[in-house]
Amino acid sequence: MRRTREQRKQQTRGDLVTAARAAFLNSGFHRASLDEICEEAGYTTGAVYSNFSGKDGLFLAVFDERLDERMRASVEIALDAPDFEASARRTARDMIEAMRAIDGPDIEAIVQFGANLPMARLADEAERWLDKPVISVNVATYWHACRMNGIDDKLYGFTQLFSRF
């Protein structure tokens, strides 16, 4: 059966996002080139510009896809748990696995976005075993609100952001 124009466009976008994800992982955002991505996906740079605003837009599409994958996985974990406490424990294990999976010698810090309750304390522990900053956006937001309101107290157990700055 012949595919519609919309189906072909979705296929092109998917192929470009897949190739871009691999290129960004292998070379980093700045070193990965659109020519490399297009060659891997089997398209011209025109296909990128007809589907995305450019390399930045392609990166955001990769980010959105990965975020959607992580959100679906987190929801599945939470829904499969027998109660809230078990859900929080399972989600924390998932976060630990994710941090270990993305860590490497070229990673200077890990920033976690999302309203993940266990991550506030987990980030503090992760800084010790990863030996690098781990920033939970919830903690960073709270830290910023405190500092902007003249509250400069050090708070331990919620990452170096609170205990050192």
WOPEKA-V353497 format. One record per backbone hydrogen bond with DSSP energy under -0.5 kcal/mol. NH is the residue of the N-H (numbers start at 0). CO is the residue of the C=O. E is the energy in kcal/mol with one decimal. If there is no record, write none. Layout:
NH_CO_E + NH_CO_E
This chain:
7_3_-2.3 + 8_4_-2.4 + 9_5_-2.4 + 10_6_-2.1 + 11_7_-2.5 + 12_8_-2.7 + 13_9_-2.6 + 14_10_-2.6 + 15_11_-2.6 + 16_12_-2.6 + 17_13_-2.4 + 18_14_-2.3 + 19_15_-2.7 + 20_16_-2.6 + 21_17_-1.8 + 22_18_-2.3 + 23_19_-3.1 + 24_20_-2.3 + 25_21_-2.4 + 26_22_-3.1 + 27_22_-0.6 + 27_23_-1.5 + 31_27_-1.9 + 36_32_-2.3 + 37_33_-3.1 + 38_34_-2.5 + 39_35_-2.2 + 40_36_-2.2 + 41_37_-2.0 + 42_37_-2.3 + 46_43_-1.1 + 47_43_-0.8 + 48_44_-2.1 + 49_45_-1.7 + 50_46_-0.7 + 50_47_-1.1 + 51_47_-3.0 + 57_53_-2.2 + 58_54_-2.4 + 59_55_-2.4 + 60_56_-1.8 + 61_57_-2.1 + 62_58_-2.8 + 63_59_-3.0 + 64_60_-2.3 + 65_61_-2.4 + 66_62_-2.8 + 67_63_-2.6 + 68_64_-2.2 + 69_65_-2.5 + 70_66_-2.7 + 71_67_-2.6 + 72_68_-2.2 + 73_69_-2.6 + 74_70_-2.6 + 75_71_-2.4 + 76_72_-2.3 + 77_73_-2.6 + 78_74_-2.8 + 79_75_-1.8 + 80_76_-0.8 + 80_77_-0.7 + 86_82_-2.2 + 87_83_-2.6 + 88_84_-2.2 + 89_85_-2.5 + 90_86_-2.5 + 91_87_-2.1 + 92_88_-2.1 + 93_89_-2.1 + 94_90_-2.2 + 95_91_-2.4 + 96_92_-2.5 + 97_93_-2.3 + 98_94_-2.6 + 99_95_-2.4 + 100_96_-2.1 + 101_97_-1.9 + 102_98_-1.4 + 106_103_-1.7 + 107_105_-0.6 + 109_132_-2.4 + 111_134_-3.3 + 112_110_-0.5 + 115_113_-1.2 + 116_114_-0.8 + 118_115_-1.1 + 119_115_-0.5 + 119_116_-1.1 + 121_117_-2.3 + 122_118_-2.7 + 123_119_-0.6 + 124_120_-1.5 + 125_121_-2.9 + 126_122_-1.9 + 127_123_-0.8 + 127_124_-0.8 + 128_124_-1.6 + 129_125_-2.5 + 130_126_-1.2 + 131_126_-0.7 + 132_107_-0.6 + 134_109_-3.4 + 135_133_-0.6 + 136_111_-2.6 + 136_134_-0.5 + 139_135_-2.7 + 140_136_-2.6 + 141_137_-2.0 + 142_138_-3.0 + 143_139_-2.6 + 144_140_-2.4 + 145_141_-2.5 + 146_142_-2.8 + 147_143_-2.7 + 148_144_-1.0 + 148_145_-0.8 + 149_146_-1.6 + 150_145_-2.8 + 151_149_-0.9 + 154_161_-1.0 + 157_154_-0.6 + 161_157_-0.6 + 161_158_-0.9 + 162_158_-1.9 + 163_159_-2.7 + 164_159_-0.8 + 164_160_-0.9
